[in-house]
Amino acid sequence: MAERLGVAAGFRIELPAQFGWRAWRAVLGAAAVPAASPLDKGPLTWWLMRRLPELARQPAFAPLDGFLSVDPSPLRRLELARRLADLFDQYQVYRPDWLDDWAAGRDQLRRQAGEPGAVPLPAGQAWQAALWRALLAELANLADRGQPGAAPRPALHRRFIQALR
């Protein structure tokens, strides 16, 4: 556009998660969807920083404990928290079906769209489903305290589609 018109300004560039959040808030309302998601990378990173030491002591999170025990410094924990927050951010955008299954207690990985069936979650990766359930329990606590929008993106998207219909 700048080459053709000489100027390119005022563009709004958004990632899918940002666009979705803004659309859900516009349709479902500010009372149902807060300005920012508690599962965005930033808030999720800090939640993980706070909870990782406690979670890592539980048997379900042995791989995380193994990673953190090599160097128990806050810097290593922050590195892990950032990577996990990014991972779950991507799952919310690209694999909400996995998160739905994990929330329902099905530790499995569905195949790509159009392919039937699912495969069991490998034993060394089962901590991911347990961590997602711990995150959802935290969101339920937020909702119990009256904080709006305490729902993962896939759940908000389903409510959004329902509202549009």
Disulfide bonds with the S-S distance in Angstrom:
none
